[in-house]
Amino acid sequence: MFRCIAGAFLLVLVLTGCRSAGNNYLEARDFADYLKRDGVPVSNVRQIPADPFHASSAVAILVGDSEIGVYKYDRNSELQRKKLERIEKTGRTYITGIPYPAKVYGSFMIFGLEKNKHKRAILKTLSNFR
């Protein structure tokens, strides 16, 4: 009996943790699948280094004729969470000191949207990415 109660309690804790973290359980590559599911024309997905932005994982997704960068930050890591919150607050990320517009949703940062003709569809998918 005690084992059942303890197991149920542990399950509730795990599920609550997943919900509070939003989409933190997903990976950068998962976003490409969500885009495809929503009918956004994804023609290529490739893994790229996450290090330049101090993220956990990253992919470049070719949507239409331009690429977007999708970076996953682990919100359980204080350093990554603070970095992501800074990007979200300013709406910018920096590459060698040059600011670029970026969009943050949950644990993900996306940049390269400004010139993409599918920007609206990408943002719609991003808002449902959980």
N, CA, C and O atoms as a GROMACS GRO file, in nm:
protein
  520
    1MET      N    1   0.083  -0.119   0.000
    1MET     CA    2   0.000   0.000   0.000
    1MET      C    3   0.087   0.125   0.000
    1MET      O    4   0.066   0.217  -0.079
    2PHE      N    5   0.187   0.128   0.090
    2PHE     CA    6   0.277   0.243   0.099
    2PHE      C    7   0.350   0.265  -0.033
    2PHE      O    8   0.369   0.379  -0.076
    3ARG      N    9   0.392   0.154  -0.097
    3ARG     CA   10   0.464   0.166  -0.224
    3ARG      C   11   0.375   0.230  -0.330
    3ARG      O   12   0.423   0.312  -0.409
    4CYS      N   13   0.248   0.195  -0.334
    4CYS     CA   14   0.154   0.253  -0.431
    4CYS      C   15   0.137   0.403  -0.408
    4CYS      O   16   0.137   0.482  -0.502
    5ILE      N   17   0.123   0.441  -0.282
    5ILE     CA   18   0.106   0.583  -0.249
    5ILE      C   19   0.233   0.660  -0.283
    5ILE      O   20   0.228   0.768  -0.341
    6ALA      N   21   0.348   0.604  -0.246
    6ALA     CA   22   0.476   0.670  -0.275
    6ALA      C   23   0.497   0.681  -0.426
    6ALA      O   24   0.544   0.784  -0.475
    7GLY      N   25   0.461   0.575  -0.500
    7GLY     CA   26   0.474   0.578  -0.645
    7GLY      C   27   0.384   0.683  -0.708
    7GLY      O   28   0.424   0.755  -0.800
    8ALA      N   29   0.262   0.691  -0.659
    8ALA     CA   30   0.167   0.791  -0.710
    8ALA      C   31   0.216   0.932  -0.680
    8ALA      O   32   0.205   1.021  -0.765
    9PHE      N   33   0.269   0.952  -0.562
    9PHE     CA   34   0.322   1.083  -0.523
    9PHE      C   35   0.439   1.123  -0.613
    9PHE      O   36   0.448   1.237  -0.657
   10LEU      N   37   0.528   1.028  -0.639
   10LEU     CA   38   0.643   1.054  -0.726
   10LEU      C   39   0.596   1.089  -0.867
   10LEU      O   40   0.651   1.180  -0.930
   11LEU      N   41   0.496   1.018  -0.917
   11LEU     CA   42   0.442   1.046  -1.050
   11LEU      C   43   0.384   1.187  -1.057
   11LEU      O   44   0.405   1.257  -1.156
   12VAL      N   45   0.312   1.227  -0.953
   12VAL     CA   46   0.256   1.363  -0.949
   12VAL      C   47   0.367   1.466  -0.951
   12VAL      O   48   0.355   1.567  -1.020
   13LEU      N   49   0.474   1.444  -0.876
   13LEU     CA   50   0.586   1.538  -0.874
   13LEU      C   51   0.651   1.550  -1.011
   13LEU      O   52   0.681   1.660  -1.056
   14VAL      N   53   0.672   1.438  -1.077
   14VAL     CA   54   0.733   1.439  -1.210
   14VAL      C   55   0.644   1.512  -1.309
   14VAL      O   56   0.693   1.597  -1.384
   15LEU      N   57   0.516   1.481  -1.311
   15LEU     CA   58   0.425   1.545  -1.405
   15LEU      C   59   0.412   1.694  -1.378
   15LEU      O   60   0.404   1.773  -1.471
   16THR      N   61   0.409   1.732  -1.254
   16THR     CA   62   0.401   1.873  -1.218
   16THR      C   63   0.526   1.946  -1.265
   16THR      O   64   0.518   2.058  -1.315
   17GLY      N   65   0.640   1.884  -1.249
   17GLY     CA   66   0.766   1.944  -1.293
   17GLY      C   67   0.768   1.965  -1.442
   17GLY      O   68   0.818   2.068  -1.489
   18CYS      N   69   0.716   1.869  -1.519
   18CYS     CA   70   0.713   1.882  -1.664
   18CYS      C   71   0.623   1.997  -1.706
   18CYS      O   72   0.656   2.073  -1.797
   19ARG      N   73   0.509   2.008  -1.640
   19ARG     CA   74   0.416   2.114  -1.676
   19ARG      C   75   0.471   2.251  -1.643
   19ARG      O   76   0.454   2.344  -1.721
   20SER      N   77   0.535   2.264  -1.529
   20SER     CA   78   0.585   2.395  -1.488
   20SER      C   79   0.700   2.441  -1.577
   20SER      O   80   0.725   2.561  -1.590
   21ALA      N   81   0.769   2.348  -1.637
   21ALA     CA   82   0.881   2.383  -1.724
   21ALA      C   83   0.835   2.409  -1.867
   21ALA      O   84   0.918   2.439  -1.952
   22GLY      N   85   0.705   2.400  -1.895
   22GLY     CA   86   0.654   2.428  -2.029
   22GLY      C   87   0.706   2.329  -2.131
   22GLY      O   88   0.677   2.210  -2.123
   23ASN      N   89   0.783   2.378  -2.226
   23ASN     CA   90   0.835   2.291  -2.330
   23ASN      C   91   0.982   2.254  -2.306
   23ASN      O   92   1.052   2.219  -2.400
   24ASN      N   93   1.026   2.261  -2.183
   24ASN     CA   94   1.166   2.231  -2.149
   24ASN      C   95   1.203   2.086  -2.179
   24ASN      O   96   1.321   2.055  -2.195
   25TYR      N   97   1.106   1.996  -2.186
   25TYR     CA   98   1.133   1.855  -2.212
   25TYR      C   99   1.160   1.828  -2.360
   25TYR      O  100   1.212   1.722  -2.395
   26LEU      N  101   1.126   1.922  -2.447
   26LEU     CA  102   1.146   1.906  -2.591
   26LEU      C  103   1.289   1.944  -2.630
   26LEU      O  104   1.360   2.009  -2.554
   27GLU      N  105   1.329   1.902  -2.749
   27GLU     CA  106   1.461   1.936  -2.803
   27GLU      C  107   1.445   2.026  -2.925
   27GLU      O  108   1.336   2.036  -2.981
   28ALA      N  109   1.552   2.089  -2.965
   28ALA     CA  110   1.549   2.182  -3.078
   28ALA      C  111   1.497   2.113  -3.205
   28ALA      O  112   1.421   2.172  -3.281
   29ARG      N  113   1.538   1.988  -3.227
   29ARG     CA  114   1.496   1.914  -3.346
   29ARG      C  115   1.344   1.891  -3.348
   29ARG      O  116   1.284   1.881  -3.456
   30ASP      N  117   1.282   1.882  -3.231
   30ASP     CA  118   1.138   1.862  -3.224
   30ASP      C  119   1.060   1.976  -3.290
   30ASP      O  120   0.950   1.955  -3.341
   31PHE      N  121   1.116   2.096  -3.288
   31PHE     CA  122   1.046   2.210  -3.347
   31PHE      C  123   1.025   2.190  -3.497
   31PHE      O  124   0.922   2.231  -3.551
   32ALA      N  125   1.121   2.128  -3.564
   32ALA     CA  126   1.106   2.101  -3.708
   32ALA      C  127   0.987   2.009  -3.733
   32ALA      O  128   0.912   2.028  -3.829
   33ASP      N  129   0.969   1.910  -3.646
   33ASP     CA  130   0.854   1.820  -3.661
   33ASP      C  131   0.723   1.895  -3.642
   33ASP      O  132   0.626   1.869  -3.713
   34TYR      N  133   0.719   1.987  -3.545
   34TYR     CA  134   0.599   2.067  -3.523
   34TYR      C  135   0.570   2.155  -3.645
   34TYR      O  136   0.454   2.170  -3.685
   35LEU      N  137   0.674   2.213  -3.704
   35LEU     CA  138   0.655   2.295  -3.823
   35LEU      C  139   0.595   2.213  -3.937
   35LEU      O  140   0.500   2.256  -4.002
   36LYS      N  141   0.652   2.095  -3.961
   36LYS     CA  142   0.601   2.007  -4.066
   36LYS      C  143   0.456   1.970  -4.041
   36LYS      O  144   0.373   1.971  -4.132
   37ARG      N  145   0.426   1.936  -3.916
   37ARG     CA  146   0.290   1.898  -3.879
   37ARG      C  147   0.190   2.010  -3.909
   37ARG      O  148   0.076   1.984  -3.947
   38ASP      N  149   0.236   2.135  -3.892
   38ASP     CA  150   0.150   2.252  -3.916
   38ASP      C  151   0.151   2.298  -4.061
   38ASP      O  152   0.093   2.402  -4.093
   39GLY      N  153   0.216   2.222  -4.149
   39GLY     CA  154   0.215   2.253  -4.292
   39GLY      C  155   0.316   2.358  -4.336
   39GLY      O  156   0.307   2.408  -4.448
   40VAL      N  157   0.412   2.391  -4.251
   40VAL     CA  158   0.517   2.486  -4.287
   40VAL      C  159   0.620   2.410  -4.373
   40VAL      O  160   0.661   2.300  -4.335
   41PRO      N  161   0.662   2.468  -4.487
   41PRO     CA  162   0.751   2.395  -4.579
   41PRO      C  163   0.895   2.384  -4.528
   41PRO      O  164   0.978   2.471  -4.554
   42VAL      N  165   0.923   2.277  -4.455
   42VAL     CA  166   1.057   2.248  -4.404
   42VAL      C  167   1.124   2.156  -4.504
   42VAL      O  168   1.074   2.048  -4.533
   43SER      N  169   1.240   2.200  -4.558
   43SER     CA  170   1.307   2.115  -4.656
   43SER      C  171   1.439   2.056  -4.606
   43SER      O  172   1.493   1.964  -4.667
   44ASN      N  173   1.491   2.108  -4.493
   44ASN     CA  174   1.615   2.052  -4.441
   44ASN      C  175   1.630   2.090  -4.294
   44ASN      O  176   1.594   2.200  -4.252
   45VAL      N  177   1.683   1.996  -4.216
   45VAL     CA  178   1.712   2.019  -4.076
   45VAL      C  179   1.852   1.966  -4.050
   45VAL      O  180   1.884   1.852  -4.084
   46ARG      N  181   1.935   2.049  -3.991
   46ARG     CA  182   2.070   2.003  -3.959
   46ARG      C  183   2.110   2.052  -3.821
   46ARG      O  184   2.078   2.164  -3.780
   47GLN      N  185   2.181   1.966  -3.751
   47GLN     CA  186   2.228   2.003  -3.618
   47GLN      C  187   2.344   2.101  -3.634
   47GLN      O  188   2.430   2.086  -3.720
   48ILE      N  189   2.345   2.203  -3.548
   48ILE     CA  190   2.452   2.303  -3.548
   48ILE      C  191   2.503   2.319  -3.405
   48ILE      O  192   2.435   2.279  -3.310
   49PRO      N  193   2.621   2.375  -3.388
   49PRO     CA  194   2.675   2.393  -3.253
   49PRO      C  195   2.589   2.489  -3.170
   49PRO      O  196   2.549   2.595  -3.217
   50ALA      N  197   2.562   2.451  -3.048
   50ALA     CA  198   2.484   2.534  -2.956
   50ALA      C  199   2.573   2.626  -2.873
   50ALA      O  200   2.526   2.721  -2.811
   51ASP      N  201   2.702   2.597  -2.873
   51ASP     CA  202   2.798   2.670  -2.790
   51ASP      C  203   2.802   2.821  -2.810
   51ASP      O  204   2.810   2.894  -2.711
   52PRO      N  205   2.795   2.872  -2.932
   52PRO     CA  206   2.804   3.018  -2.948
   52PRO      C  207   2.699   3.096  -2.869
   52PRO      O  208   2.721   3.211  -2.832
   53PHE      N  209   2.585   3.033  -2.843
   53PHE     CA  210   2.478   3.100  -2.769
   53PHE      C  211   2.460   3.042  -2.630
   53PHE      O  212   2.364   3.075  -2.560
   54HIS      N  213   2.552   2.955  -2.590
   54HIS     CA  214   2.549   2.892  -2.456
   54HIS      C  215   2.417   2.818  -2.433
   54HIS      O  216   2.360   2.823  -2.324
   55ALA      N  217   2.369   2.749  -2.537
   55ALA     CA  218   2.245   2.671  -2.529
   55ALA      C  219   2.278   2.523  -2.513
   55ALA      O  220   2.395   2.484  -2.516
   56SER      N  221   2.175   2.442  -2.496
   56SER     CA  222   2.193   2.297  -2.480
   56SER      C  223   2.201   2.224  -2.613
   56SER      O  224   2.282   2.133  -2.630
   57SER      N  225   2.116   2.265  -2.708
   57SER     CA  226   2.116   2.204  -2.840
   57SER      C  227   2.067   2.306  -2.942
   57SER      O  228   2.006   2.407  -2.906
   58ALA      N  229   2.096   2.279  -3.068
   58ALA     CA  230   2.056   2.374  -3.172
   58ALA      C  231   2.043   2.304  -3.307
   58ALA      O  232   2.113   2.207  -3.336
   59VAL      N  233   1.952   2.356  -3.388
   59VAL     CA  234   1.937   2.310  -3.525
   59VAL      C  235   1.915   2.430  -3.616
   59VAL      O  236   1.864   2.534  -3.574
   60ALA      N  237   1.954   2.413  -3.741
   60ALA     CA  238   1.921   2.508  -3.846
   60ALA      C  239   1.812   2.442  -3.929
   60ALA      O  240   1.828   2.328  -3.973
   61ILE      N  241   1.702   2.514  -3.950
   61ILE     CA  242   1.589   2.459  -4.024
   61ILE      C  243   1.568   2.545  -4.149
   61ILE      O  244   1.548   2.666  -4.140
   62LEU      N  245   1.574   2.480  -4.264
   62LEU     CA  246   1.548   2.551  -4.390
   62LEU      C  247   1.397   2.553  -4.413
   62LEU      O  248   1.335   2.450  -4.438
   63VAL      N  249   1.340   2.673  -4.404
   63VAL     CA  250   1.197   2.693  -4.423
   63VAL      C  251   1.182   2.782  -4.545
   63VAL      O  252   1.227   2.897  -4.546
   64GLY      N  253   1.119   2.727  -4.649
   64GLY     CA  254   1.112   2.802  -4.773
   64GLY      C  255   1.253   2.813  -4.829
   64GLY      O  256   1.320   2.713  -4.853
   65ASP      N  257   1.296   2.936  -4.850
   65ASP     CA  258   1.430   2.956  -4.906
   65ASP      C  259   1.527   3.021  -4.809
   65ASP      O  260   1.633   3.069  -4.850
   66SER      N  261   1.493   3.024  -4.678
   66SER     CA  262   1.588   3.078  -4.581
   66SER      C  263   1.588   2.995  -4.454
   66SER      O  264   1.490   2.930  -4.418
   67GLU      N  265   1.702   3.001  -4.386
   67GLU     CA  266   1.723   2.922  -4.266
   67GLU      C  267   1.689   3.000  -4.140
   67GLU      O  268   1.710   3.121  -4.132
   68ILE      N  269   1.636   2.928  -4.042
   68ILE     CA  270   1.617   2.985  -3.909
   68ILE      C  271   1.701   2.902  -3.812
   68ILE      O  272   1.722   2.782  -3.833
   69GLY      N  273   1.748   2.965  -3.708
   69GLY     CA  274   1.823   2.895  -3.603
   69GLY      C  275   1.732   2.873  -3.484
   69GLY      O  276   1.667   2.967  -3.438
   70VAL      N  277   1.728   2.751  -3.433
   70VAL     CA  278   1.645   2.717  -3.318
   70VAL      C  279   1.738   2.664  -3.209
   70VAL      O  280   1.807   2.564  -3.228
   71TYR      N  281   1.738   2.733  -3.094
   71TYR     CA  282   1.828   2.701  -2.983
   71TYR      C  283   1.748   2.664  -2.860
   71TYR      O  284   1.657   2.737  -2.819
   72LYS      N  285   1.781   2.550  -2.801
   72LYS     CA  286   1.714   2.501  -2.681
   72LYS      C  287   1.801   2.535  -2.560
   72LYS      O  288   1.920   2.505  -2.557
   73TYR      N  289   1.737   2.598  -2.461
   73TYR     CA  290   1.802   2.629  -2.333
   73TYR      C  291   1.735   2.546  -2.225
   73TYR      O  292   1.613   2.528  -2.226
   74ASP      N  293   1.814   2.495  -2.133
   74ASP     CA  294   1.760   2.416  -2.023
   74ASP      C  295   1.724   2.511  -1.909
   74ASP      O  296   1.812   2.568  -1.844
   75ARG      N  297   1.595   2.529  -1.886
   75ARG     CA  298   1.550   2.621  -1.781
   75ARG      C  299   1.581   2.570  -1.640
   75ARG      O  300   1.564   2.645  -1.544
   76ASN      N  301   1.625   2.446  -1.627
   76ASN     CA  302   1.666   2.395  -1.496
   76ASN      C  303   1.809   2.438  -1.463
   76ASN      O  304   1.851   2.428  -1.348
   77SER      N  305   1.881   2.486  -1.562
   77SER     CA  306   2.016   2.539  -1.541
   77SER      C  307   2.004   2.689  -1.518
   77SER      O  308   1.952   2.762  -1.602
   78GLU      N  309   2.052   2.734  -1.405
   78GLU     CA  310   2.040   2.877  -1.372
   78GLU      C  311   2.107   2.966  -1.476
   78GLU      O  312   2.052   3.069  -1.514
   79LEU      N  313   2.227   2.927  -1.521
   79LEU     CA  314   2.298   3.008  -1.620
   79LEU      C  315   2.221   3.018  -1.752
   79LEU      O  316   2.207   3.126  -1.808
   80GLN      N  317   2.171   2.903  -1.800
   80GLN     CA  318   2.097   2.904  -1.926
   80GLN      C  319   1.964   2.978  -1.913
   80GLN      O  320   1.922   3.049  -2.004
   81ARG      N  321   1.897   2.961  -1.799
   81ARG     CA  322   1.770   3.030  -1.777
   81ARG      C  323   1.790   3.181  -1.778
   81ARG      O  324   1.712   3.254  -1.839
   82LYS      N  325   1.895   3.228  -1.709
   82LYS     CA  326   1.921   3.373  -1.705
   82LYS      C  327   1.956   3.427  -1.843
   82LYS      O  328   1.912   3.535  -1.881
   83LYS      N  329   2.034   3.352  -1.917
   83LYS     CA  330   2.070   3.392  -2.054
   83LYS      C  331   1.944   3.405  -2.139
   83LYS      O  332   1.926   3.504  -2.210
   84LEU      N  333   1.857   3.306  -2.132
   84LEU     CA  334   1.734   3.306  -2.211
   84LEU      C  335   1.642   3.420  -2.168
   84LEU      O  336   1.580   3.484  -2.253
   85GLU      N  337   1.632   3.446  -2.039
   85GLU     CA  338   1.549   3.556  -1.990
   85GLU      C  339   1.601   3.691  -2.038
   85GLU      O  340   1.523   3.781  -2.065
   86ARG      N  341   1.733   3.705  -2.047
   86ARG     CA  342   1.792   3.828  -2.098
   86ARG      C  343   1.757   3.849  -2.245
   86ARG      O  344   1.724   3.959  -2.287
   87ILE      N  345   1.765   3.741  -2.322
   87ILE     CA  346   1.730   3.748  -2.464
   87ILE      C  347   1.582   3.782  -2.479
   87ILE      O  348   1.544   3.864  -2.564
   88GLU      N  349   1.498   3.720  -2.398
   88GLU     CA  350   1.355   3.745  -2.404
   88GLU      C  351   1.323   3.890  -2.370
   88GLU      O  352   1.238   3.953  -2.434
   89LYS      N  353   1.389   3.943  -2.270
   89LYS     CA  354   1.364   4.082  -2.226
   89LYS      C  355   1.404   4.184  -2.332
   89LYS      O  356   1.332   4.281  -2.356
   90THR      N  357   1.519   4.162  -2.396
   90THR     CA  358   1.569   4.258  -2.494
   90THR      C  359   1.520   4.230  -2.636
   90THR      O  360   1.517   4.320  -2.720
   91GLY      N  361   1.481   4.104  -2.664
   91GLY     CA  362   1.439   4.068  -2.799
   91GLY      C  363   1.555   4.058  -2.895
   91GLY      O  364   1.538   4.062  -3.017
   92ARG      N  365   1.676   4.044  -2.838
   92ARG     CA  366   1.798   4.038  -2.921
   92ARG      C  367   1.896   3.934  -2.868
   92ARG      O  368   1.902   3.906  -2.749
   93THR      N  369   1.971   3.880  -2.963
   93THR     CA  370   2.086   3.798  -2.928
   93THR      C  371   2.204   3.855  -3.005
   93THR      O  372   2.185   3.927  -3.102
   94TYR      N  373   2.323   3.822  -2.963
   94TYR     CA  374   2.442   3.885  -3.022
   94TYR      C  375   2.535   3.781  -3.082
   94TYR      O  376   2.559   3.675  -3.024
   95ILE      N  377   2.586   3.814  -3.201
   95ILE     CA  378   2.688   3.734  -3.266
   95ILE      C  379   2.806   3.827  -3.289
   95ILE      O  380   2.795   3.926  -3.362
   96THR      N  381   2.917   3.796  -3.227
   96THR     CA  382   3.038   3.880  -3.229
   96THR      C  383   3.006   4.028  -3.206
   96THR      O  384   3.056   4.116  -3.276
   97GLY      N  385   2.921   4.052  -3.108
   97GLY     CA  386   2.888   4.189  -3.070
   97GLY      C  387   2.781   4.257  -3.153
   97GLY      O  388   2.743   4.370  -3.125
   98ILE      N  389   2.733   4.190  -3.255
   98ILE     CA  390   2.630   4.249  -3.342
   98ILE      C  391   2.494   4.196  -3.299
   98ILE      O  392   2.474   4.075  -3.292
   99PRO      N  393   2.398   4.286  -3.270
   99PRO     CA  394   2.266   4.239  -3.225
   99PRO      C  395   2.180   4.189  -3.340
   99PRO      O  396   2.180   4.245  -3.449
  100TYR      N  397   2.107   4.080  -3.313
  100TYR     CA  398   2.013   4.023  -3.408
  100TYR      C  399   1.879   4.003  -3.337
  100TYR      O  400   1.877   3.961  -3.222
  101PRO      N  401   1.768   4.031  -3.404
  101PRO     CA  402   1.637   4.007  -3.342
  101PRO      C  403   1.618   3.859  -3.314
  101PRO      O  404   1.655   3.774  -3.395
  102ALA      N  405   1.559   3.829  -3.200
  102ALA     CA  406   1.535   3.690  -3.161
  102ALA      C  407   1.400   3.680  -3.092
  102ALA      O  408   1.355   3.776  -3.028
  103LYS      N  409   1.336   3.566  -3.105
  103LYS     CA  410   1.208   3.541  -3.041
  103LYS      C  411   1.227   3.426  -2.943
  103LYS      O  412   1.289   3.324  -2.976
  104VAL      N  413   1.173   3.442  -2.822
  104VAL     CA  414   1.183   3.339  -2.720
  104VAL      C  415   1.043   3.289  -2.685
  104VAL      O  416   0.950   3.367  -2.668
  105TYR      N  417   1.032   3.158  -2.676
  105TYR     CA  418   0.908   3.097  -2.626
  105TYR      C  419   0.948   2.976  -2.543
  105TYR      O  420   1.010   2.882  -2.593
  106GLY      N  421   0.911   2.978  -2.416
  106GLY     CA  422   0.946   2.867  -2.328
  106GLY      C  423   1.095   2.853  -2.315
  106GLY      O  424   1.163   2.946  -2.270
  107SER      N  425   1.148   2.739  -2.355
  107SER     CA  426   1.290   2.710  -2.345
  107SER      C  427   1.365   2.731  -2.476
  107SER      O  428   1.480   2.689  -2.490
  108PHE      N  429   1.301   2.796  -2.572
  108PHE     CA  430   1.359   2.806  -2.706
  108PHE      C  431   1.377   2.949  -2.753
  108PHE      O  432   1.294   3.037  -2.728
  109MET      N  433   1.489   2.970  -2.823
  109MET     CA  434   1.517   3.097  -2.887
  109MET      C  435   1.527   3.069  -3.038
  109MET      O  436   1.592   2.974  -3.081
  110ILE      N  437   1.461   3.154  -3.115
  110ILE     CA  438   1.466   3.141  -3.261
  110ILE      C  439   1.513   3.273  -3.319
  110ILE      O  440   1.465   3.380  -3.280
  111PHE      N  441   1.606   3.264  -3.411
  111PHE     CA  442   1.641   3.386  -3.484
  111PHE      C  443   1.656   3.355  -3.631
  111PHE      O  444   1.670   3.239  -3.672
  112GLY      N  445   1.652   3.461  -3.712
  112GLY     CA  446   1.652   3.445  -3.856
  112GLY      C  447   1.512   3.454  -3.914
  112GLY      O  448   1.491   3.420  -4.030
  113LEU      N  449   1.418   3.499  -3.834
  113LEU     CA  450   1.278   3.507  -3.878
  113LEU      C  451   1.248   3.630  -3.963
  113LEU      O  452   1.158   3.627  -4.046
  114GLU      N  453   1.321   3.736  -3.942
  114GLU     CA  454   1.286   3.866  -4.000
  114GLU      C  455   1.267   3.864  -4.150
  114GLU      O  456   1.178   3.930  -4.202
  115LYS      N  457   1.349   3.789  -4.221
  115LYS     CA  458   1.341   3.788  -4.367
  115LYS      C  459   1.272   3.664  -4.422
  115LYS      O  460   1.263   3.646  -4.544
  116ASN      N  461   1.223   3.578  -4.334
  116ASN     CA  462   1.159   3.456  -4.379
  116ASN      C  463   1.013   3.483  -4.415
  116ASN      O  464   0.938   3.539  -4.335
  117LYS      N  465   0.973   3.444  -4.537
  117LYS     CA  466   0.837   3.473  -4.583
  117LYS      C  467   0.732   3.389  -4.510
  117LYS      O  468   0.612   3.414  -4.525
  118HIS      N  469   0.776   3.290  -4.431
  118HIS     CA  470   0.684   3.207  -4.354
  118HIS      C  471   0.685   3.245  -4.205
  118HIS      O  472   0.648   3.165  -4.120
  119LYS      N  473   0.728   3.366  -4.176
  119LYS     CA  474   0.743   3.413  -4.039
  119LYS      C  475   0.616   3.394  -3.956
  119LYS      O  476   0.621   3.342  -3.845
  120ARG      N  477   0.502   3.434  -4.010
  120ARG     CA  478   0.375   3.423  -3.935
  120ARG      C  479   0.344   3.278  -3.900
  120ARG      O  480   0.304   3.249  -3.787
  121ALA      N  481   0.360   3.188  -3.994
  121ALA     CA  482   0.333   3.046  -3.969
  121ALA      C  483   0.430   2.989  -3.867
  121ALA      O  484   0.392   2.908  -3.782
  122ILE      N  485   0.556   3.030  -3.875
  122ILE     CA  486   0.656   2.984  -3.778
  122ILE      C  487   0.621   3.032  -3.638
  122ILE      O  488   0.626   2.955  -3.543
  123LEU      N  489   0.585   3.159  -3.626
  123LEU     CA  490   0.548   3.214  -3.495
  123LEU      C  491   0.422   3.149  -3.439
  123LEU      O  492   0.411   3.129  -3.318
  124LYS      N  493   0.327   3.116  -3.527
  124LYS     CA  494   0.206   3.048  -3.482
  124LYS      C  495   0.241   2.911  -3.426
  124LYS      O  496   0.191   2.872  -3.320
  125THR      N  497   0.326   2.838  -3.496
  125THR     CA  498   0.370   2.707  -3.447
  125THR      C  499   0.447   2.722  -3.317
  125THR      O  500   0.428   2.643  -3.224
  126LEU      N  501   0.532   2.822  -3.308
  126LEU     CA  502   0.610   2.845  -3.188
  126LEU      C  503   0.519   2.868  -3.067
  126LEU      O  504   0.547   2.818  -2.958
  127SER      N  505   0.411   2.943  -3.086
  127SER     CA  506   0.322   2.972  -2.974
  127SER      C  507   0.247   2.848  -2.925
  127SER      O  508   0.194   2.848  -2.814
  128ASN      N  509   0.242   2.743  -3.007
  128ASN     CA  510   0.176   2.618  -2.968
  128ASN      C  511   0.276   2.506  -2.939
  128ASN      O  512   0.236   2.390  -2.921
  129PHE      N  513   0.403   2.538  -2.934
  129PHE     CA  514   0.510   2.440  -2.918
  129PHE      C  515   0.526   2.400  -2.772
  129PHE      O  516   0.603   2.461  -2.698
  130ARG      N  517   0.450   2.297  -2.732
  130ARG     CA  518   0.458   2.245  -2.595
  130ARG      C  519   0.416   2.101  -2.591
  130ARG      O  520   0.416   2.039  -2.484
   0.00000   0.00000   0.00000
